[in-house]
Amino acid sequence: MSDNVSDNVFADALVPDVDDPQFADLIETFTVPARVPLAPEIEMYLATHITPLWQATEDILGVLDIPPPYWAFAWPGGQAITRYILDHPELVRGKRVLDFACGGGMQAIACVGAGAAEILANDIDPVAITATRLNAKHNGVEIPTTTENLVGTSAPEKRWDVIFAGDVCYQQDMANAVLQWLMAEARLGTQVILADPGRTYAPTHNIDELETYDVPVDVAVEDSDTKFTRIWQLLPDRH
């Protein structure tokens, strides 16, 4: 990746360096650096206790109208994709990559180590973007970020070789919109990689299974201590 972000085609989408100081304070107060269970090569700021973080975030939510702290957990889809990237670096080496709904950015961090040419980490939650930046710095890398809502966009200057999307199928309206957009990207030649641990609205057709993992998860967040998670490539629907 270029040291000069102005050389990056995504430079116009970058979030300002300082979003809000209380975002970083929230992350550093209620999380601790911990190894990602399925990808211990990466260490991230993760929540050890859900309730205090959730309550603290709700205090900010009342003022700033930001989403719950999904960024504070290593969700199974994100872990699975991260492991897959680390085991198959050729998937992203030399390519332009989008980490969609990045949460804490572990997939994007893995892409740096795998030699991606350009990386953009995207999440509409500004706290998630702050977490991504802190996690990137903690792992000794820099990652361009944006809070732009990319769903439905199709600008030629924002064409990616690979898009990763983990755990995006848990809510029906969102899943429908995201999958429709990702299918449009696949038709344009982008390699779209999904990971899902059996959420209700995961796709059932136009997919090619690439790998499966038993992913260690927080039993307080999920309904078990492991989640069987599939990685798929989304196949273009020409109809």
VOGU-3710 file (C-alpha; in Angstrom, 3 decimals, decimal comma):
1> msdnvsdnvf> 0,000/0,000/0,000  1,255/3,492/-0,791  2,550/5,529/2,148  0,892/8,551/0,596  -2,861/8,129/0,915  -3,412/10,831/-1,704  -2,144/8,260/-4,210  -4,927/5,891/-3,173  -8,005/5,888/-5,392  -10,139/5,836/-2,252
11> adalvpdvdd> -8,504/8,931/-0,731  -11,566/11,109/-1,289  -13,599/8,722/0,883  -11,300/8,719/3,890  -12,766/9,617/7,268  -10,988/12,552/8,999  -8,168/11,547/11,331  -10,154/12,480/14,442  -13,813/11,489/14,552  -14,650/12,056/18,211
21> pqfadlietf> -12,282/11,601/21,182  -14,922/9,754/23,209  -14,961/6,937/20,641  -11,341/6,005/21,370  -11,930/6,526/25,093  -14,875/4,123/24,972  -12,841/1,463/23,167  -9,778/1,753/25,371  -11,860/1,760/28,580  -14,152/-1,196/27,888
31> tvparvplap> -11,999/-3,513/25,762  -8,593/-5,150/26,058  -6,123/-6,304/23,395  -6,717/-10,011/22,788  -5,782/-12,568/20,162  -8,477/-13,446/17,647  -9,297/-17,101/18,487  -9,258/-18,484/14,920  -6,536/-16,077/13,754  -4,133/-15,579/16,676
41> eiemylathi> -1,715/-13,791/14,369  -3,940/-10,749/14,893  -4,617/-8,995/18,197  -7,613/-6,674/18,548  -9,394/-4,569/21,134  -12,179/-6,938/22,224  -14,813/-6,728/24,936  -14,426/-9,102/27,877  -17,748/-8,192/29,482  -20,756/-7,281/27,374
51> tplwqatedi> -23,024/-5,422/29,804  -20,707/-2,541/30,882  -19,720/-1,829/27,269  -23,305/-1,997/26,043  -24,481/0,364/28,785  -21,647/2,801/28,138  -22,396/2,750/24,419  -26,079/3,357/25,096  -25,136/6,471/27,061  -23,386/7,773/23,950
61> lgvldipppy> -26,161/6,468/21,720  -28,631/8,791/23,364  -26,591/11,762/22,190  -24,904/10,605/18,981  -27,336/8,026/17,588  -24,653/5,434/16,830  -25,169/1,651/16,521  -24,525/-0,913/19,305  -20,895/-2,020/19,773  -20,755/-4,834/17,231
71> wafawpggqa> -17,148/-3,810/16,563  -16,075/-5,085/20,006  -16,515/-8,786/19,232  -14,752/-11,240/16,942  -17,836/-12,459/15,068  -17,587/-15,916/13,470  -17,940/-14,725/9,873  -15,145/-12,203/10,270  -12,910/-14,739/11,988  -13,501/-17,289/9,244
81> itryildhpe> -12,683/-14,852/6,448  -9,613/-13,634/8,317  -8,332/-17,202/8,688  -9,045/-17,882/5,022  -7,109/-14,777/3,923  -4,124/-15,717/6,090  -4,137/-19,262/4,699  -4,700/-18,164/1,078  -2,792/-14,886/0,625  -2,903/-15,291/-3,143
91> lvrgkrvldf> -6,586/-14,371/-2,923  -5,692/-10,721/-2,276  -2,013/-10,340/-3,171  -1,604/-7,360/-5,483  -5,352/-6,698/-5,582  -7,766/-3,938/-4,589  -9,809/-5,096/-1,630  -12,898/-3,862/0,227  -13,544/-5,031/3,793  -17,292/-4,348/3,878
101> acgggmqaia> -19,030/-3,839/7,263  -15,565/-4,211/8,716  -16,411/-3,961/12,422  -13,006/-3,944/14,097  -11,148/-4,426/10,814  -9,565/-7,834/11,316  -10,155/-8,872/7,693  -8,470/-5,689/6,434  -5,536/-6,254/8,789  -5,118/-9,762/7,382
111> cvgagaaeil> -5,153/-8,315/3,852  -2,181/-6,092/4,664  -0,131/-9,104/5,713  -1,260/-10,986/2,626  0,072/-8,268/0,325  -3,065/-6,582/-1,017  -2,237/-3,616/-3,236  -4,991/-1,381/-1,865  -7,394/-1,876/1,017  -10,467/0,028/2,140
121> andidpvait> -12,194/-0,782/5,428  -15,832/0,303/5,386  -18,425/0,544/8,149  -21,255/3,054/8,599  -20,590/3,062/12,366  -17,984/5,746/13,163  -16,985/3,944/16,373  -16,227/0,824/14,334  -13,968/2,909/12,128  -12,192/4,252/15,209
131> atrlnakhng> -11,808/0,667/16,443  -10,450/-0,386/13,045  -7,842/2,355/13,177  -6,821/1,470/16,731  -6,635/-2,219/15,844  -4,602/-1,473/12,732  -2,166/0,651/14,728  -1,945/-2,057/17,397  -0,931/-4,517/14,664  1,568/-2,110/13,138
141> veiptttenl> -0,316/-1,291/9,944  -2,314/1,568/8,431  -5,629/1,056/6,661  -7,708/3,626/4,748  -11,275/3,779/6,068  -14,674/5,195/5,203  -18,117/5,456/6,819  -19,807/5,936/3,452  -22,858/3,748/2,854  -21,621/1,822/-0,177
151> vgtsapekrw> -24,683/-0,396/-0,611  -26,235/0,351/-3,984  -23,305/2,408/-5,249  -21,624/1,533/-8,525  -19,059/4,225/-9,267  -16,362/3,063/-11,756  -13,619/4,653/-9,661  -14,631/2,406/-6,750  -14,174/-0,911/-8,459  -12,696/-3,651/-6,299
161> dvifagdvcy> -11,066/-6,929/-7,241  -12,275/-8,593/-4,035  -15,005/-7,748/-1,518  -15,211/-9,501/1,855  -18,452/-9,535/3,848  -18,776/-11,507/7,062  -21,916/-11,841/9,194  -24,113/-9,490/7,168  -27,216/-11,702/6,941  -28,741/-11,431/10,410
171> qqdmanavlq> -31,466/-8,872/9,603  -33,808/-9,341/6,654  -33,975/-5,872/5,113  -30,244/-5,327/5,470  -29,397/-8,782/4,127  -31,631/-8,318/1,087  -30,126/-4,931/0,239  -26,544/-6,049/0,813  -26,874/-9,279/-1,180  -28,518/-7,458/-4,083
181> wlmaearlgt> -25,638/-4,974/-4,170  -22,991/-7,682/-3,818  -24,573/-9,638/-6,662  -24,355/-6,532/-8,848  -20,666/-6,278/-7,948  -20,137/-9,959/-8,789  -21,719/-9,427/-12,202  -19,143/-6,723/-12,856  -16,324/-9,176/-12,212  -15,590/-8,572/-8,535
191> qviladpgrt> -14,812/-11,657/-6,471  -17,293/-11,491/-3,590  -16,469/-13,619/-0,539  -19,135/-14,151/2,124  -18,951/-15,901/5,481  -21,935/-16,843/7,589  -22,514/-19,049/10,651  -26,068/-20,008/9,764  -27,878/-16,696/10,118  -31,501/-16,701/9,057
201> yapthnidel> -31,120/-14,628/5,897  -27,925/-16,111/4,459  -28,031/-16,895/0,708  -28,970/-20,390/-0,403  -28,206/-20,198/-4,131  -25,644/-18,670/-6,496  -22,901/-19,579/-4,037  -19,830/-21,785/-4,181  -18,600/-23,134/-0,844  -14,875/-22,516/-0,394
211> etydvpvdva> -14,209/-23,601/3,191  -15,829/-24,339/6,540  -14,602/-23,663/10,067  -15,658/-24,393/13,621  -15,115/-20,893/14,982  -14,562/-20,250/18,713  -16,953/-17,525/19,888  -18,103/-15,835/23,085  -20,964/-17,901/24,478  -22,429/-14,743/26,004
221> vedsdtkftr> -22,822/-13,273/22,501  -23,708/-16,393/20,521  -25,761/-19,420/21,602  -22,744/-21,732/21,875  -18,976/-21,592/22,304  -18,330/-22,503/18,647  -20,178/-21,696/15,426  -19,949/-23,796/12,280  -19,221/-21,162/9,653  -19,175/-21,424/5,876
231> iwqllpdrh> -17,197/-19,316/3,436  -18,774/-18,851/0,025  -17,954/-17,090/-3,194  -21,008/-15,334/-4,601  -21,579/-16,477/-8,174  -22,883/-13,942/-10,705  -26,569/-14,361/-11,477  -26,951/-13,504/-15,162  -30,753/-13,571/-15,085
//
